[in-house]
Amino acid sequence: MTPNASIHTGGVSLRTATAEDAEPITSVFLASRAEAMPYLPRVHSDEDTLAWITHVVLPGTTVWVAEEEDTGNLLGFASLDGTELDHLYLRPDVRRRGIGSLLLEKAREASPVELNLHVFQRNTAARAFYERYGFSVVDFNDGSRNEEREPDVTYRWTAQG
């Protein structure tokens, strides 16, 4: 499959993100974090978050978006930097529909040998999701490596299991 090819399944389409996706990606990022992790401090304004998505995430990583086929509405996104799954976020109202699984499958396709990621320790739903897909805990951290200063955990998945 070519890097810009789309995947269509179950009314959801995956495609490589473009610069025009910055605002909807930012909206998903902010809404998802507010809903799933209300305990996180807001360390950046919405405007700064949009600038970061626009000038750092989109040009510096491989980003895929999941869209509703009939409306084109952005449902979620994943960002991969080498073997590091930097972000996988969904709109809060579309969770548990297989969209996160599609995005994770796309990331595994792009990094078929190994994937690593960080999750906040208190984000038990995300931890359970990754563990269901064969990710194993590699390291626990006290939060000193993230801006939120929230304890996190590193996970790794390898093709060998």
N, C-alpha and C positions, 0 to 999 in steps of 0.2 A: 504494500500500500504506500502511496506517495505521502509525504509529510502533510500535505494540505487536504488529503482525501477525507471524506466524511464517512461516518458510520451511522447507519439508521437502524434502530431497533425499538419496538414497542412504543412508537410515537415520540421517541427521543432521538435526536441527532447529535453526534459528537463531531466537532471540527476543531481545527487549529484556530486559536484566538487571533484577532487582529487588533490594531491600535484602537479601532472604533469600539471594541468591547470593554475598554477601560472603565467607563462609568457603570455599566451593568455588573461587571465583575466586582467593582468596589462595593456596590449595593449588596450583592450576595455576601461578600466577605463581612461587611459590617453587620448585616442582619443575622447571619449565621452565628457569628461570635456573640452578639447580644443575646440571642435566644439560647444557645447551647452552653455558653460560659458567662453568665451574668456577673460572676465573681471577678472577672478580669478587669483590671483598671484600664481606663481609656488613656493611652499614652500619646495618642496622636489625634488631631482633628480629622473630620471627614475629608476636608480639603487636602491635608497632608497625606492621608491614606490614598486618595485618588492620585496624587502626584507620585507616590511610591509605586502604585500599580502601573501607572503610565510610563514612568521613566526607569524603573528598576525591574519589576516583575515581568512585564510583557517583553521588553527587549532583552532581558538577561536570562530568561528561562524558557522552556518549552511549555506553552499553556494550551490546554484544550478546554473548550466550553461544551456543555450539554445544553441543548435547546429543545423546546417543544416544537415538534415538526409543524404543527398546524398554525402556530402563532409566532414562532421565532423567539419566544420569550426565553431568556437565559435562566436555566434552572440550577446550574452549578458550574464549577471549574476545578481543574487540577493543574498544578505547576510543578514541573520536574526540572531539576538542575543536576545533570549527570545521573548519579544513582540516588540522589536525594529528592524525595517527594516533599517539596517545600509546603505545598498547600493542597488541600482537597476540601472544598466547602460547597454546601448545597443551600438553596433557599430553605428556610425552616418549614415551609408548607409542602415541600416535595420529598421529605425524608421517607425512608422505608419503601421506596418504589423501585429500587435497583439502580438508580442513577449513580450513586457513589460507587457501586460495584462496577458499572461500565467505565467510569473514569479511572478507577484503580486498575482495571484490566488494560486500559489504554496505556497507563504508565508502565505496567509490567511488560507490555509489548515493546515499549520503547527502551526499557532497561530489563531485558529478560534474564539476566544473571543474578541481579541483586537490587534491592530497594531499601533505603534507610529513611527514617522520618522521626520527628519529635512530636510528642503529644503531651499536653498538660496532664499531670497525674490525676487531677480531679475530673478530667473529661472522660468519664467511665464509658459513655456511649461510643466515643471514637476508639477508645482502647479495645472495647469488646469487638468492634467492627474489624480492626486490623488483626486482632488475635484470631477471629473467625477465618481470616484469609491467610493464616500461616505465619504471621509476623511474630517474632520472639523478642522479648525484652533483652536489651544489651546493656543498658545503663540507666540509673536514676540520678537526677541532678536536683540540686536545691533551688534552682531558678536563677542562678548567677549567670547563666548563658543566654537568657532572654530578657527583652526589655520590660516585660511585665513583672519580672522577679517572682514568677510563679513556678513552683517545682514541676519538672517535666520528666519524661521518660523517653529514651531512645529505643526505637524498634528497628529490626532488620528482618527482611525476607530474602531468602536465597532460593534459587531454582532447585538446589539439591535438598532443600528442606532443612 
